[in-house]
Structures are given as C-alpha cells and as structure tokens.
Amino acid sequence: MPEEATPHAAIPPIINPKGHEAFPTFRETFMVYVTDPTANAAIRGFGILLFDLLLNSWGEWPKHPEGIFRADLRAVIADLRCAQGSLLELTGDAFSPETPHEGHLASIGNQIAHEVGQLADRLESELGSWRGEGSHA
C-alpha cells in the first residue's frame, strides 16, 4: 500500500504594505490556524466577499462622530495593539524556546512589541480625544 503524501499547510503570506488591501478582513494571527489550503482559500475568499458587501452599504450607516479619517486612525491603533499583544503573548515569560535561534527571535519579537506599543501610543497621543484635542491639534 503506497504511503500517503503529507499535505502541505497553508502558510501566512508575505504582505507588501502597498498591497495590504488584498487582505481586508481577517488578521493573519487568526488565519495562521487555518492550515488546510482549501479552507484557508475559502475563508480568504469569504473575507473579500464580506468586505465588498460591507463597502457597498457602509455609507448608509451612522457616520463616525469624529469622521472616517480619525476613525480609521483609531482602527489602525487597535490593530497595532493586537499586533503588540500577539508579539507579547508569543515572546513572554511562558515561551520556552526549543532552539537558541527561537530564543533570539523571541527576544527581537519582544523588543518589537514594545516599539509597536510606543508607536501606537504616539499616534494615539497625537490623535487625542474624539473631539480632536491631540498634542498638536
């Protein structure tokens, strides 16, 4: 009886920041767990459909009190905080590296988590409250 080939797992994409809009819906920290390539592609396709449907109707919903630009910036801050949290979770005290290289990567990831937090803090400070009182407003 022939041995079955090990299926290949779907791996996270390399995303060019200029092409980020091709990945509109689900964070890659969620998609990393969908390793079946067919399921991964289906969820990504559904995400694009969901985003397109949303874009076709979002203008009919209540407007953000501070405008879409500032609301988008707040959404970016929220995503930065999620990235920061993911890095801290991956590289925190509970992480036990299996190799010296993993230990090195964890150290770098932990440093970057703090840098991401500082960047989010900076943008949040400049943005200020919902009324627009940033540090330079």
A tleap script that builds the chain and sets N, CA, C and O, in Angstrom:
source leaprc.protein.ff14SB
mol = sequence {
  NMET PRO GLU GLU ALA THR PRO HIE ALA ALA
  ILE PRO PRO ILE ILE ASN PRO LYS GLY HIE
  GLU ALA PHE PRO THR PHE ARG GLU THR PHE
  MET VAL TYR VAL THR ASP PRO THR ALA ASN
  ALA ALA ILE ARG GLY PHE GLY ILE LEU LEU
  PHE ASP LEU LEU LEU ASN SER TRP GLY GLU
  TRP PRO LYS HIE PRO GLU GLY ILE PHE ARG
  ALA ASP LEU ARG ALA VAL ILE ALA ASP LEU
  ARG CYS ALA GLN GLY SER LEU LEU GLU LEU
  THR GLY ASP ALA PHE SER PRO GLU THR PRO
  HIE GLU GLY HIE LEU ALA SER ILE GLY ASN
  GLN ILE ALA HIE GLU VAL GLY GLN LEU ALA
  ASP ARG LEU GLU SER GLU LEU GLY SER TRP
  ARG GLY GLU GLY SER HIE CALA
}
set mol.1.N position { 0.853 -1.172 0.000 }
set mol.1.CA position { 0.000 0.000 0.000 }
set mol.1.C position { 0.905 1.244 0.000 }
set mol.1.O position { 1.771 1.377 0.865 }
set mol.2.N position { 0.707 2.152 -0.966 }
set mol.2.CA position { 1.563 3.335 -1.023 }
set mol.2.C position { 1.288 4.274 0.150 }
set mol.2.O position { 0.164 4.421 0.631 }
set mol.3.N position { 2.373 4.891 0.576 }
set mol.3.CA position { 2.273 5.841 1.677 }
set mol.3.C position { 1.644 7.141 1.175 }
set mol.3.O position { 1.990 7.635 0.102 }
set mol.4.N position { 0.713 7.690 1.966 }
set mol.4.CA position { 0.062 8.940 1.573 }
set mol.4.C position { 1.021 10.106 1.780 }
set mol.4.O position { 1.763 10.149 2.761 }
set mol.5.N position { 0.994 11.032 0.860 }
set mol.5.CA position { 1.823 12.220 0.981 }
set mol.5.C position { 1.292 13.103 2.105 }
set mol.5.O position { 0.083 13.233 2.294 }
set mol.6.N position { 2.204 13.696 2.835 }
set mol.6.CA position { 1.813 14.634 3.883 }
set mol.6.C position { 1.271 15.883 3.221 }
set mol.6.O position { 1.943 16.477 2.378 }
set mol.7.N position { 0.061 16.294 3.591 }
set mol.7.CA position { -0.493 17.504 2.967 }
set mol.7.C position { 0.329 18.727 3.356 }
set mol.7.O position { 0.876 18.798 4.456 }
set mol.8.N position { 0.407 19.668 2.456 }
set mol.8.CA position { 1.120 20.913 2.714 }
set mol.8.C position { 0.179 21.873 3.419 }
set mol.8.O position { -0.991 21.999 3.060 }
set mol.9.N position { 0.703 22.536 4.414 }
set mol.9.CA position { -0.099 23.509 5.154 }
set mol.9.C position { -0.053 24.861 4.464 }
set mol.9.O position { 0.954 25.232 3.861 }
set mol.10.N position { -1.149 25.586 4.559 }
set mol.10.CA position { -1.173 26.974 4.093 }
set mol.10.C position { -0.300 27.782 5.045 }
set mol.10.O position { -0.404 27.638 6.263 }
set mol.11.N position { 0.544 28.618 4.498 }
set mol.11.CA position { 1.425 29.434 5.328 }
set mol.11.C position { 1.029 30.903 5.209 }
set mol.11.O position { 0.450 31.305 4.199 }
set mol.12.N position { 1.331 31.705 6.222 }
set mol.12.CA position { 0.990 33.134 6.145 }
set mol.12.C position { 1.667 33.784 4.935 }
set mol.12.O position { 2.815 33.471 4.620 }
set mol.13.N position { 0.965 34.673 4.272 }
set mol.13.CA position { 1.534 35.336 3.099 }
set mol.13.C position { 2.550 36.398 3.498 }
set mol.13.O position { 2.559 36.881 4.630 }
set mol.14.N position { 3.394 36.745 2.553 }
set mol.14.CA position { 4.253 37.913 2.707 }
set mol.14.C position { 3.462 39.070 2.119 }
set mol.14.O position { 3.133 39.063 0.932 }
set mol.15.N position { 3.160 40.052 2.936 }
set mol.15.CA position { 2.287 41.142 2.519 }
set mol.15.C position { 3.108 42.402 2.279 }
set mol.15.O position { 3.791 42.896 3.176 }
set mol.16.N position { 3.031 42.905 1.069 }
set mol.16.CA position { 3.633 44.184 0.741 }
set mol.16.C position { 2.700 45.254 1.296 }
set mol.16.O position { 1.509 45.239 0.987 }
set mol.17.N position { 3.207 46.184 2.109 }
set mol.17.CA position { 2.318 47.203 2.674 }
set mol.17.C position { 1.489 47.941 1.627 }
set mol.17.O position { 0.363 48.349 1.913 }
set mol.18.N position { 2.022 48.117 0.426 }
set mol.18.CA position { 1.256 48.803 -0.621 }
set mol.18.C position { 0.102 47.940 -1.120 }
set mol.18.O position { -0.826 48.464 -1.736 }
set mol.19.N position { 0.135 46.639 -0.873 }
set mol.19.CA position { -0.927 45.739 -1.303 }
set mol.19.C position { -1.762 45.199 -0.162 }
set mol.19.O position { -2.436 44.179 -0.312 }
set mol.20.N position { -1.725 45.875 0.981 }
set mol.20.CA position { -2.429 45.378 2.163 }
set mol.20.C position { -3.933 45.233 1.956 }
set mol.20.O position { -4.581 44.451 2.652 }
set mol.21.N position { -4.490 45.976 1.010 }
set mol.21.CA position { -5.938 45.921 0.801 }
set mol.21.C position { -6.392 44.582 0.241 }
set mol.21.O position { -7.590 44.303 0.219 }
set mol.22.N position { -5.468 43.753 -0.210 }
set mol.22.CA position { -5.828 42.415 -0.678 }
set mol.22.C position { -6.124 41.477 0.503 }
set mol.22.O position { -6.563 40.344 0.308 }
set mol.23.N position { -5.881 41.957 1.716 }
set mol.23.CA position { -6.094 41.165 2.932 }
set mol.23.C position { -6.970 41.969 3.896 }
set mol.23.O position { -6.511 42.349 4.973 }
set mol.24.N position { -8.236 42.234 3.519 }
set mol.24.CA position { -9.031 43.228 4.231 }
set mol.24.C position { -9.731 42.767 5.501 }
set mol.24.O position { -10.135 43.607 6.306 }
set mol.25.N position { -9.888 41.478 5.707 }
set mol.25.CA position { -10.864 41.080 6.707 }
set mol.25.C position { -10.289 40.404 7.937 }
set mol.25.O position { -10.536 40.864 9.052 }
set mol.26.N position { -9.546 39.350 7.777 }
set mol.26.CA position { -9.101 38.559 8.924 }
set mol.26.C position { -7.613 38.786 9.178 }
set mol.26.O position { -6.809 38.806 8.246 }
set mol.27.N position { -7.261 38.956 10.444 }
set mol.27.CA position { -5.848 39.106 10.794 }
set mol.27.C position { -5.119 37.806 10.510 }
set mol.27.O position { -5.683 36.718 10.624 }
set mol.28.N position { -3.869 37.941 10.143 }
set mol.28.CA position { -3.053 36.758 9.876 }
set mol.28.C position { -2.799 35.957 11.148 }
set mol.28.O position { -2.533 34.757 11.076 }
set mol.29.N position { -2.877 36.603 12.315 }
set mol.29.CA position { -2.741 35.864 13.573 }
set mol.29.C position { -3.939 34.964 13.830 }
set mol.29.O position { -3.873 34.076 14.680 }
set mol.30.N position { -5.031 35.180 13.110 }
set mol.30.CA position { -6.194 34.279 13.113 }
set mol.30.C position { -6.018 33.220 12.028 }
set mol.30.O position { -6.215 32.030 12.271 }
set mol.31.N position { -5.650 33.664 10.841 }
set mol.31.CA position { -5.557 32.765 9.689 }
set mol.31.C position { -4.440 31.728 9.827 }
set mol.31.O position { -4.487 30.692 9.165 }
set mol.32.N position { -3.448 31.981 10.663 }
set mol.32.CA position { -2.337 31.044 10.831 }
set mol.32.C position { -2.820 29.671 11.313 }
set mol.32.O position { -2.143 28.664 11.106 }
set mol.33.N position { -3.981 29.635 11.950 }
set mol.33.CA position { -4.527 28.372 12.456 }
set mol.33.C position { -5.342 27.616 11.414 }
set mol.33.O position { -5.725 26.468 11.638 }
set mol.34.N position { -5.610 28.256 10.272 }
set mol.34.CA position { -6.348 27.597 9.189 }
set mol.34.C position { -5.315 27.054 8.211 }
set mol.34.O position { -5.024 27.667 7.184 }
set mol.35.N position { -4.769 25.895 8.549 }
set mol.35.CA position { -3.647 25.357 7.778 }
set mol.35.C position { -4.066 24.557 6.550 }
set mol.35.O position { -3.249 24.328 5.658 }
set mol.36.N position { -5.324 24.131 6.490 }
set mol.36.CA position { -5.781 23.420 5.303 }
set mol.36.C position { -5.872 24.431 4.155 }
set mol.36.O position { -6.631 25.396 4.252 }
set mol.37.N position { -5.115 24.231 3.073 }
set mol.37.CA position { -5.088 25.214 1.986 }
set mol.37.C position { -6.461 25.524 1.392 }
set mol.37.O position { -6.746 26.678 1.069 }
set mol.38.N position { -7.315 24.509 1.245 }
set mol.38.CA position { -8.642 24.734 0.675 }
set mol.38.C position { -9.489 25.584 1.620 }
set mol.38.O position { -10.142 26.533 1.186 }
set mol.39.N position { -9.478 25.250 2.893 }
set mol.39.CA position { -10.235 26.028 3.877 }
set mol.39.C position { -9.669 27.443 3.982 }
set mol.39.O position { -10.427 28.407 4.090 }
set mol.40.N position { -8.359 27.569 3.951 }
set mol.40.CA position { -7.710 28.870 4.033 }
set mol.40.C position { -8.158 29.758 2.871 }
set mol.40.O position { -8.531 30.914 3.069 }
set mol.41.N position { -8.118 29.206 1.662 }
set mol.41.CA position { -8.532 29.965 0.478 }
set mol.41.C position { -10.015 30.318 0.553 }
set mol.41.O position { -10.414 31.414 0.161 }
set mol.42.N position { -10.829 29.397 1.053 }
set mol.42.CA position { -12.272 29.657 1.156 }
set mol.42.C position { -12.551 30.781 2.145 }
set mol.42.O position { -13.369 31.659 1.870 }
set mol.43.N position { -11.885 30.764 3.283 }
set mol.43.CA position { -12.098 31.809 4.281 }
set mol.43.C position { -11.610 33.159 3.745 }
set mol.43.O position { -12.257 34.186 3.950 }
set mol.44.N position { -10.471 33.147 3.062 }
set mol.44.CA position { -9.976 34.394 2.478 }
set mol.44.C position { -10.959 34.921 1.426 }
set mol.44.O position { -11.226 36.122 1.370 }
set mol.45.N position { -11.493 34.028 0.599 }
set mol.45.CA position { -12.484 34.431 -0.401 }
set mol.45.C position { -13.730 34.987 0.251 }
set mol.45.O position { -14.273 35.996 -0.198 }
set mol.46.N position { -14.190 34.334 1.313 }
set mol.46.CA position { -15.346 34.828 2.055 }
set mol.46.C position { -15.046 36.204 2.652 }
set mol.46.O position { -15.904 37.087 2.650 }
set mol.47.N position { -13.840 36.379 3.157 }
set mol.47.CA position { -13.455 37.665 3.729 }
set mol.47.C position { -13.507 38.788 2.711 }
set mol.47.O position { -13.959 39.891 3.019 }
set mol.48.N position { -13.045 38.513 1.501 }
set mol.48.CA position { -13.092 39.520 0.435 }
set mol.48.C position { -14.546 39.834 0.080 }
set mol.48.O position { -14.911 40.997 -0.089 }
set mol.49.N position { -15.374 38.791 -0.031 }
set mol.49.CA position { -16.794 38.998 -0.309 }
set mol.49.C position { -17.436 39.832 0.801 }
set mol.49.O position { -18.164 40.785 0.520 }
set mol.50.N position { -17.176 39.486 2.031 }
set mol.50.CA position { -17.736 40.204 3.172 }
set mol.50.C position { -17.311 41.673 3.141 }
set mol.50.O position { -18.128 42.564 3.375 }
set mol.51.N position { -16.045 41.921 2.854 }
set mol.51.CA position { -15.549 43.293 2.790 }
set mol.51.C position { -16.216 44.069 1.658 }
set mol.51.O position { -16.614 45.220 1.837 }
set mol.52.N position { -16.336 43.436 0.493 }
set mol.52.CA position { -17.010 44.092 -0.642 }
set mol.52.C position { -18.459 44.420 -0.312 }
set mol.52.O position { -18.932 45.511 -0.632 }
set mol.53.N position { -19.170 43.494 0.322 }
set mol.53.CA position { -20.557 43.751 0.717 }
set mol.53.C position { -20.636 44.898 1.718 }
set mol.53.O position { -21.534 45.737 1.644 }
set mol.54.N position { -19.700 44.927 2.642 }
set mol.54.CA position { -19.667 45.988 3.632 }
set mol.54.C position { -19.430 47.345 2.965 }
set mol.54.O position { -20.096 48.324 3.302 }
set mol.55.N position { -18.501 47.408 2.035 }
set mol.55.CA position { -18.204 48.669 1.360 }
set mol.55.C position { -19.408 49.179 0.569 }
set mol.55.O position { -19.575 50.386 0.399 }
set mol.56.N position { -20.238 48.269 0.090 }
set mol.56.CA position { -21.414 48.675 -0.664 }
set mol.56.C position { -22.522 49.248 0.213 }
set mol.56.O position { -23.443 49.885 -0.298 }
set mol.57.N position { -22.445 49.032 1.521 }
set mol.57.CA position { -23.527 49.519 2.379 }
set mol.57.C position { -23.070 50.427 3.511 }
set mol.57.O position { -23.914 51.009 4.192 }
set mol.58.N position { -21.782 50.570 3.736 }
set mol.58.CA position { -21.340 51.303 4.923 }
set mol.58.C position { -21.746 52.767 4.904 }
set mol.58.O position { -21.927 53.348 5.973 }
set mol.59.N position { -21.896 53.382 3.761 }
set mol.59.CA position { -22.286 54.781 3.677 }
set mol.59.C position { -23.703 55.047 4.145 }
set mol.59.O position { -24.071 56.196 4.388 }
set mol.60.N position { -24.505 53.993 4.275 }
set mol.60.CA position { -25.894 54.140 4.719 }
set mol.60.C position { -26.025 54.059 6.239 }
set mol.60.O position { -27.101 54.311 6.781 }
set mol.61.N position { -24.962 53.717 6.915 }
set mol.61.CA position { -24.995 53.572 8.364 }
set mol.61.C position { -24.630 54.896 9.033 }
set mol.61.O position { -24.169 55.819 8.361 }
set mol.62.N position { -24.831 54.999 10.340 }
set mol.62.CA position { -24.468 56.248 11.031 }
set mol.62.C position { -22.986 56.596 10.805 }
set mol.62.O position { -22.124 55.719 10.745 }
set mol.63.N position { -22.730 57.872 10.685 }
set mol.63.CA position { -21.363 58.343 10.463 }
set mol.63.C position { -20.607 58.372 11.788 }
set mol.63.O position { -21.201 58.563 12.850 }
set mol.64.N position { -19.304 58.184 11.713 }
set mol.64.CA position { -18.464 58.300 12.901 }
set mol.64.C position { -18.499 59.747 13.390 }
set mol.64.O position { -18.395 60.671 12.584 }
set mol.65.N position { -18.644 59.952 14.686 }
set mol.65.CA position { -18.771 61.322 15.191 }
set mol.65.C position { -17.552 62.197 14.894 }
set mol.65.O position { -17.687 63.416 14.786 }
set mol.66.N position { -16.386 61.608 14.764 }
set mol.66.CA position { -15.184 62.403 14.500 }
set mol.66.C position { -14.715 62.285 13.054 }
set mol.66.O position { -13.645 62.787 12.709 }
set mol.67.N position { -15.508 61.623 12.201 }
set mol.67.CA position { -15.151 61.480 10.797 }
set mol.67.C position { -14.418 60.169 10.517 }
set mol.67.O position { -13.842 59.558 11.416 }
set mol.68.N position { -14.452 59.759 9.273 }
set mol.68.CA position { -13.887 58.468 8.889 }
set mol.68.C position { -12.362 58.452 8.994 }
set mol.68.O position { -11.791 57.421 9.351 }
set mol.69.N position { -11.687 59.565 8.693 }
set mol.69.CA position { -10.223 59.581 8.767 }
set mol.69.C position { -9.748 59.279 10.179 }
set mol.69.O position { -8.898 58.411 10.380 }
set mol.70.N position { -10.300 59.999 11.164 }
set mol.70.CA position { -9.883 59.775 12.549 }
set mol.70.C position { -10.324 58.392 13.033 }
set mol.70.O position { -9.599 57.741 13.785 }
set mol.71.N position { -11.494 57.945 12.614 }
set mol.71.CA position { -11.954 56.605 12.993 }
set mol.71.C position { -11.027 55.541 12.396 }
set mol.71.O position { -10.709 54.553 13.058 }
set mol.72.N position { -10.590 55.746 11.138 }
set mol.72.CA position { -9.630 54.819 10.527 }
set mol.72.C position { -8.324 54.793 11.312 }
set mol.72.O position { -7.746 53.726 11.520 }
set mol.73.N position { -7.857 55.960 11.749 }
set mol.73.CA position { -6.632 56.001 12.553 }
set mol.73.C position { -6.814 55.245 13.865 }
set mol.73.O position { -5.905 54.541 14.306 }
set mol.74.N position { -7.974 55.385 14.485 }
set mol.74.CA position { -8.237 54.639 15.723 }
set mol.74.C position { -8.273 53.129 15.461 }
set mol.74.O position { -7.844 52.336 16.298 }
set mol.75.N position { -8.788 52.744 14.290 }
set mol.75.CA position { -8.802 51.320 13.927 }
set mol.75.C position { -7.378 50.811 13.733 }
set mol.75.O position { -7.064 49.688 14.127 }
set mol.76.N position { -6.519 51.622 13.131 }
set mol.76.CA position { -5.113 51.242 12.965 }
set mol.76.C position { -4.459 51.073 14.336 }
set mol.76.O position { -3.705 50.125 14.554 }
set mol.77.N position { -4.746 51.989 15.255 }
set mol.77.CA position { -4.207 51.868 16.612 }
set mol.77.C position { -4.664 50.558 17.246 }
set mol.77.O position { -3.869 49.866 17.883 }
set mol.78.N position { -5.936 50.216 17.075 }
set mol.78.CA position { -6.456 48.961 17.631 }
set mol.78.C position { -5.728 47.758 17.025 }
set mol.78.O position { -5.394 46.810 17.735 }
set mol.79.N position { -5.483 47.800 15.704 }
set mol.79.CA position { -4.750 46.700 15.067 }
set mol.79.C position { -3.302 46.646 15.550 }
set mol.79.O position { -2.750 45.560 15.731 }
set mol.80.N position { -2.681 47.814 15.762 }
set mol.80.CA position { -1.324 47.828 16.318 }
set mol.80.C position { -1.307 47.204 17.710 }
set mol.80.O position { -0.389 46.459 18.054 }
set mol.81.N position { -2.324 47.511 18.502 }
set mol.81.CA position { -2.398 46.929 19.858 }
set mol.81.C position { -2.570 45.405 19.778 }
set mol.81.O position { -2.018 44.678 20.603 }
set mol.82.N position { -3.329 44.924 18.796 }
set mol.82.CA position { -3.470 43.480 18.623 }
set mol.82.C position { -2.132 42.857 18.222 }
set mol.82.O position { -1.759 41.798 18.727 }
set mol.83.N position { -1.415 43.516 17.314 }
set mol.83.CA position { -0.098 43.011 16.908 }
set mol.83.C position { 0.853 43.018 18.108 }
set mol.83.O position { 1.601 42.063 18.320 }
set mol.84.N position { 0.819 44.082 18.875 }
set mol.84.CA position { 1.650 44.166 20.069 }
set mol.84.C position { 1.311 43.030 21.039 }
set mol.84.O position { 2.204 42.362 21.560 }
set mol.85.N position { 0.025 42.819 21.272 }
set mol.85.CA position { -0.400 41.756 22.183 }
set mol.85.C position { -0.004 40.376 21.692 }
set mol.85.O position { 0.408 39.527 22.483 }
set mol.86.N position { -0.125 40.147 20.391 }
set mol.86.CA position { 0.275 38.852 19.825 }
set mol.86.C position { 1.766 38.617 20.024 }
set mol.86.O position { 2.186 37.524 20.405 }
set mol.87.N position { 2.560 39.648 19.763 }
set mol.87.CA position { 4.011 39.514 19.957 }
set mol.87.C position { 4.350 39.259 21.420 }
set mol.87.O position { 5.187 38.410 21.725 }
set mol.88.N position { 3.705 39.986 22.324 }
set mol.88.CA position { 3.975 39.790 23.751 }
set mol.88.C position { 3.570 38.386 24.210 }
set mol.88.O position { 4.260 37.762 25.016 }
set mol.89.N position { 2.442 37.902 23.688 }
set mol.89.CA position { 1.992 36.554 24.048 }
set mol.89.C position { 2.978 35.500 23.538 }
set mol.89.O position { 3.300 34.543 24.242 }
set mol.90.N position { 3.450 35.691 22.303 }
set mol.90.CA position { 4.378 34.727 21.718 }
set mol.90.C position { 5.742 34.725 22.398 }
set mol.90.O position { 6.403 33.689 22.464 }
set mol.91.N position { 6.162 35.871 22.898 }
set mol.91.CA position { 7.543 36.017 23.362 }
set mol.91.C position { 7.667 36.222 24.858 }
set mol.91.O position { 8.764 36.467 25.361 }
set mol.92.N position { 6.565 36.126 25.573 }
set mol.92.CA position { 6.567 36.412 27.004 }
set mol.92.C position { 7.219 35.333 27.844 }
set mol.92.O position { 7.850 34.411 27.328 }
set mol.93.N position { 7.055 35.467 29.135 }
set mol.93.CA position { 7.694 34.573 30.100 }
set mol.93.C position { 7.293 33.114 29.927 }
set mol.93.O position { 8.077 32.219 30.243 }
set mol.94.N position { 6.090 32.860 29.432 }
set mol.94.CA position { 5.609 31.482 29.271 }
set mol.94.C position { 6.267 30.790 28.074 }
set mol.94.O position { 6.203 29.566 27.959 }
set mol.95.N position { 6.904 31.568 27.177 }
set mol.95.CA position { 7.520 30.976 25.988 }
set mol.95.C position { 8.803 30.254 26.374 }
set mol.95.O position { 9.652 30.798 27.080 }
set mol.96.N position { 8.926 29.030 25.902 }
set mol.96.CA position { 10.117 28.228 26.143 }
set mol.96.C position { 10.720 27.858 24.791 }
set mol.96.O position { 10.244 26.932 24.134 }
set mol.97.N position { 11.753 28.568 24.373 }
set mol.97.CA position { 12.319 28.301 23.049 }
set mol.97.C position { 12.912 26.904 22.957 }
set mol.97.O position { 13.519 26.403 23.903 }
set mol.98.N position { 12.723 26.288 21.797 }
set mol.98.CA position { 13.265 24.951 21.565 }
set mol.98.C position { 14.688 25.004 21.022 }
set mol.98.O position { 15.427 24.024 21.113 }
set mol.99.N position { 15.070 26.140 20.463 }
set mol.99.CA position { 16.413 26.298 19.905 }
set mol.99.C position { 16.952 27.673 20.300 }
set mol.99.O position { 16.177 28.563 20.653 }
set mol.100.N position { 18.260 27.852 20.243 }
set mol.100.CA position { 18.811 29.185 20.503 }
set mol.100.C position { 18.280 30.234 19.520 }
set mol.100.O position { 18.086 31.391 19.892 }
set mol.101.N position { 18.047 29.832 18.276 }
set mol.101.CA position { 17.526 30.784 17.294 }
set mol.101.C position { 16.114 31.234 17.662 }
set mol.101.O position { 15.781 32.408 17.497 }
set mol.102.N position { 15.275 30.317 18.159 }
set mol.102.CA position { 13.941 30.708 18.628 }
set mol.102.C position { 14.058 31.685 19.794 }
set mol.102.O position { 13.285 32.638 19.884 }
set mol.103.N position { 15.021 31.453 20.687 }
set mol.103.CA position { 15.239 32.378 21.801 }
set mol.103.C position { 15.624 33.759 21.296 }
set mol.103.O position { 15.151 34.770 21.815 }
set mol.104.N position { 16.480 33.802 20.287 }
set mol.104.CA position { 16.883 35.068 19.677 }
set mol.104.C position { 15.674 35.766 19.049 }
set mol.104.O position { 15.461 36.960 19.259 }
set mol.105.N position { 14.883 35.009 18.275 }
set mol.105.CA position { 13.695 35.583 17.646 }
set mol.105.C position { 12.706 36.098 18.686 }
set mol.105.O position { 12.085 37.143 18.490 }
set mol.106.N position { 12.557 35.373 19.788 }
set mol.106.CA position { 11.659 35.803 20.855 }
set mol.106.C position { 12.136 37.116 21.459 }
set mol.106.O position { 11.330 37.999 21.751 }
set mol.107.N position { 13.438 37.242 21.644 }
set mol.107.CA position { 13.990 38.481 22.192 }
set mol.107.C position { 13.721 39.655 21.257 }
set mol.107.O position { 13.306 40.725 21.702 }
set mol.108.N position { 13.955 39.456 19.969 }
set mol.108.CA position { 13.705 40.504 18.976 }
set mol.108.C position { 12.200 40.816 18.929 }
set mol.108.O position { 11.810 41.983 18.918 }
set mol.109.N position { 11.358 39.774 18.901 }
set mol.109.CA position { 9.906 39.975 18.864 }
set mol.109.C position { 9.411 40.751 20.068 }
set mol.109.O position { 8.519 41.591 19.944 }
set mol.110.N position { 9.987 40.474 21.242 }
set mol.110.CA position { 9.583 41.188 22.451 }
set mol.110.C position { 9.985 42.657 22.364 }
set mol.110.O position { 9.216 43.533 22.758 }
set mol.111.N position { 11.169 42.927 21.859 }
set mol.111.CA position { 11.608 44.318 21.677 }
set mol.111.C position { 10.678 45.048 20.702 }
set mol.111.O position { 10.279 46.187 20.947 }
set mol.112.N position { 10.342 44.387 19.604 }
set mol.112.CA position { 9.470 44.994 18.601 }
set mol.112.C position { 8.078 45.237 19.181 }
set mol.112.O position { 7.444 46.244 18.865 }
set mol.113.N position { 7.597 44.322 20.027 }
set mol.113.CA position { 6.290 44.518 20.671 }
set mol.113.C position { 6.269 45.836 21.429 }
set mol.113.O position { 5.293 46.582 21.356 }
set mol.114.N position { 7.334 46.122 22.150 }
set mol.114.CA position { 7.388 47.376 22.908 }
set mol.114.C position { 7.493 48.577 21.974 }
set mol.114.O position { 6.913 49.627 22.252 }
set mol.115.N position { 8.221 48.437 20.877 }
set mol.115.CA position { 8.322 49.522 19.896 }
set mol.115.C position { 6.975 49.786 19.230 }
set mol.115.O position { 6.598 50.938 19.018 }
set mol.116.N position { 6.245 48.709 18.900 }
set mol.116.CA position { 4.909 48.864 18.320 }
set mol.116.C position { 3.999 49.590 19.313 }
set mol.116.O position { 3.221 50.461 18.925 }
set mol.117.N position { 4.101 49.231 20.585 }
set mol.117.CA position { 3.317 49.908 21.613 }
set mol.117.C position { 3.645 51.389 21.692 }
set mol.117.O position { 2.748 52.217 21.852 }
set mol.118.N position { 4.924 51.728 21.580 }
set mol.118.CA position { 5.323 53.135 21.605 }
set mol.118.C position { 4.775 53.881 20.390 }
set mol.118.O position { 4.345 55.029 20.510 }
set mol.119.N position { 4.787 53.238 19.222 }
set mol.119.CA position { 4.229 53.870 18.023 }
set mol.119.C position { 2.727 54.087 18.166 }
set mol.119.O position { 2.207 55.139 17.793 }
set mol.120.N position { 2.032 53.088 18.708 }
set mol.120.CA position { 0.588 53.229 18.927 }
set mol.120.C position { 0.321 54.342 19.938 }
set mol.120.O position { -0.601 55.139 19.760 }
set mol.121.N position { 1.127 54.395 20.996 }
set mol.121.CA position { 0.987 55.463 21.991 }
set mol.121.C position { 1.160 56.830 21.338 }
set mol.121.O position { 0.400 57.759 21.612 }
set mol.122.N position { 2.171 56.944 20.468 }
set mol.122.CA position { 2.448 58.220 19.796 }
set mol.122.C position { 1.270 58.665 18.932 }
set mol.122.O position { 0.841 59.817 18.998 }
set mol.123.N position { 0.753 57.742 18.121 }
set mol.123.CA position { -0.370 58.091 17.249 }
set mol.123.C position { -1.599 58.422 18.075 }
set mol.123.O position { -2.333 59.361 17.765 }
set mol.124.N position { -1.817 57.649 19.125 }
set mol.124.CA position { -2.975 57.891 19.996 }
set mol.124.C position { -2.876 59.262 20.670 }
set mol.124.O position { -3.872 59.974 20.796 }
set mol.125.N position { -1.678 59.618 21.095 }
set mol.125.CA position { -1.463 60.924 21.729 }
set mol.125.C position { -1.701 62.056 20.737 }
set mol.125.O position { -2.330 63.058 21.077 }
set mol.126.N position { -1.207 61.901 19.525 }
set mol.126.CA position { -1.410 62.929 18.504 }
set mol.126.C position { -2.884 63.045 18.116 }
set mol.126.O position { -3.383 64.138 17.850 }
set mol.127.N position { -3.561 61.924 18.087 }
set mol.127.CA position { -4.968 61.909 17.728 }
set mol.127.C position { -5.812 62.557 18.816 }
set mol.127.O position { -6.771 63.270 18.519 }
set mol.128.N position { -5.462 62.314 20.065 }
set mol.128.CA position { -6.181 62.914 21.180 }
set mol.128.C position { -7.549 62.296 21.382 }
set mol.128.O position { -7.818 61.169 20.966 }
set mol.129.N position { -8.393 63.058 22.026 }
set mol.129.CA position { -9.734 62.572 22.322 }
set mol.129.C position { -10.582 62.573 21.058 }
set mol.129.O position { -10.131 63.015 20.002 }
set mol.130.N position { -11.775 62.092 21.163 }
set mol.130.CA position { -12.654 62.019 19.991 }
set mol.130.C position { -12.991 63.403 19.457 }
set mol.130.O position { -13.415 63.529 18.308 }
set mol.131.N position { -12.814 64.432 20.256 }
set mol.131.CA position { -13.101 65.798 19.794 }
set mol.131.C position { -11.911 66.411 19.073 }
set mol.131.O position { -12.011 67.509 18.524 }
set mol.132.N position { -10.789 65.708 19.072 }
set mol.132.CA position { -9.656 66.175 18.303 }
set mol.132.C position { -8.604 66.944 19.067 }
set mol.132.O position { -7.819 67.676 18.464 }
set mol.133.N position { -8.568 66.796 20.377 }
set mol.133.CA position { -7.537 67.507 21.125 }
set mol.133.C position { -6.281 66.666 21.260 }
set mol.133.O position { -5.989 66.142 22.335 }
set mol.134.N position { -5.539 66.538 20.169 }
set mol.134.CA position { -4.254 65.841 20.205 }
set mol.134.C position { -3.180 66.751 20.768 }
set mol.134.O position { -3.442 67.913 21.076 }
set mol.135.N position { -1.970 66.224 20.903 }
set mol.135.CA position { -0.894 67.023 21.471 }
set mol.135.C position { -0.509 68.192 20.559 }
set mol.135.O position { 0.091 69.163 21.018 }
set mol.136.N position { -0.855 68.101 19.253 }
set mol.136.CA position { -0.543 69.185 18.321 }
set mol.136.C position { -1.782 69.666 17.574 }
set mol.136.O position { -1.663 70.309 16.531 }
set mol.137.N position { -2.975 69.360 18.097 }
set mol.137.CA position { -4.206 69.751 17.386 }
set mol.137.C position { -4.491 71.223 17.520 }
set mol.137.O position { -5.486 71.710 16.983 }
savepdb mol mol.pdb
quit
